[in-house]
Amino acid sequence: MTGLPFTKMHGLGNDFVVIDARSGKPADGVEISAAQAAAIADRRTGVGCDQFIIIEDPTECDADAHAFMRIRNADGGEVDACGNATRCIGAVLLDEFDGDAVSVRTGAGLLTVTRAGYGLVTVDMGIPRGDWDQIPLAAEADTLHLDLACGPLSDPAAVSMGNPHATFFVEDVDSVPIALVGPELEVHPFFPERVNIGVAQILASDRMRLRVWERGVGLTSACGTGACAAVINANRRDLAGRRMVVVVDGGELLIDWREDRPGEQGRVFMTGPAVTAFCGTIDKSLLA
C-alpha cells in the first residue's frame, strides 16, 4: 500500500479522519492500531482530528446495519459512541444507499440516521442510561447529584449516551476555565472509564450554552453525545424542557428527548450539519 485514502469531515468543527475499509472500497480491510490512529490525529505531525473513524462492513448476523463505525479518540483509545461522527457517517451512507434512512452499528448500539433538510442530518441516539453502574461509576451514587467538585465546578449530574458524561450547571460558561479543570475531572476515580465533562448554562427553557472537555481529546468545538447528556440532565433537574437548541463553540445542535410519539418515548434525537471538508491520502510513513 503506497498510501491510505481518507476523507476529512466535521460536525460543527468536531472533526474526523474517515477511512472507508469496507469490501471493495479504497482502504478495503485495512486495520489501524491505537498508535497509528494517534499519529494520524496529531494536528502538528499528522492530519489532525478529534476522532479517527473507520467504516467497516457489518457482521453477517447484523442484517439491519448498513455499516459498522469504529471510533478512536485522538489519543488512540477506542470508544463506543460519537454523535457528530454518526451524523457524518450517516450522511455518507445516505448518499450511497437508496432511501431516506440508514442504520449505523456502533459499540453503543444500532443508530438510525435520516435527512433533516438544508444539509442537516438527524440521528436517533437511543435511550439514555442513568443508573450508576450503566454510566459507569466506581460505586453506587446519586447520578442526579454527584458529590464531586473541582475549582468553580460542583454538583454535576451524570448519564450515559453510550459513553459517560458529567454535566455541571453554571451561571456563566465563559467564566469557567474548562481547559484547567477538565483534565483533572476526566480522570477522577469516580469514573473507571474516564468521563466527558460538560459545562452548561441555561439560557431559556429551550436554549442552552455548552462547552465540553472530551475524554481522550480535550476541549472540543462540539460534542453530540455531550449535548444530548446536557439536555437530559437539565430536564432531570427541572431546569429546562426536553427539546432544546444547544449552542456549542462550533454552532448549534437541536436535541429532542421525546416522550409523546408512539415507539419513540424516551429516545433522544440529535439534529445538526455533517460536512465533508476534503479528501486526501495518508503517506505510508505515517503508518510505520
Number of C-alpha atoms within 10 A of each C-alpha: 7 9 14 17 18 22 16 20 24 23 25 22 20 21 25 31 25 25 25 23 19 18 11 9 13 14 20 15 14 14 11 16 13 16 15 17 26 23 21 23 26 15 13 9 10 16 18 19 25 27 30 29 28 24 22 22 19 18 13 8 7 13 9 15 19 22 23 22 25 21 25 26 24 26 22 22 18 19 19 16 24 27 26 29 27 29 31 24 24 28 24 15 19 20 11 10 11 9 10 11 17 25 21 23 24 21 16 16 14 19 19 22 27 20 21 14 9 8 11 16 22 26 27 22 27 20 17 21 18 21 17 18 14 15 24 23 21 14 12 11 14 13 20 20 14 16 13 15 13 12 10 12 18 16 17 21 26 30 27 26 27 23 25 26 32 28 29 26 21 17 12 13 18 14 9 16 12 23 12 12 17 22 19 11 23 22 15 14 12 19 19 14 18 20 27 30 28 28 25 26 22 21 15 13 16 17 20 21 22 27 27 28 27 24 26 21 18 20 21 19 20 29 29 30 24 30 32 27 29 33 31 28 26 23 16 14 12 11 15 20 17 20 20 23 21 28 20 22 18 15 14 20 25 20 29 21 25 17 13 9 9 7 9 15 13 15 16 25 21 25 24 25 22 24 19 15 11 10 12 13 12 15 14 11 8 15 15 8
